[in-house]
Amino acid sequence: TACASCGDRKALRPQRLSNQGKLHVFSITHRSFPGIPVPFVSAVADLDGGGSGKTNLVGIDPDPEKIKMGMRVRVVFEVAPRKDREGNEYLTFYLQPAN
């Protein structure tokens, strides 16, 4: 782990991130690896107070007419739909419109 700007390995500290923010950019994916349901929305959100997150946008149709840049989103946590190589469940996060 190192600072992306200066390379310092001692300057980094844990930072609590907000669970809300604004949609920065998105892409609707129609072709993927076998076994991955499509279409899905890959998105990046700028979180309130700093930081960003990249994951899938859920809870909205994968329709560019319904998804708007700058729309408010929130981070939600769920058990992942697949298991890891050892058969274990794990927690993952998604972005969801903040209604």
C-alpha positions, 0 to 999 in steps of 0.5 A: 500500500502506497500513496498514488501521488508520492509513493509514501508508504507511511502517510496512509491512514484509515478513512471512513467513507460515506455510504451516499454520493452522486453517480459520476459515470456508468456503463451498461454491459450487454456482453460478459463472461459465461454465467454472468447475467447481462445486462448490468450497470457498472458505475463509479460514484463520488462519495460525500466527503471524499472518496469514490467507489466502483461497483454495479448499480442495482435497483434500476433498469439498465436503461440510459433514459432512467440513469442520470449522471449526478443522481444520488446513490447510496452504498448497500451491502449484500451477500454476493450471488456467487461463492468463492473458489473454496465455496464460501459466501462473502459480502459485497457492495453495490450502488443503488439509487437513493430514493 
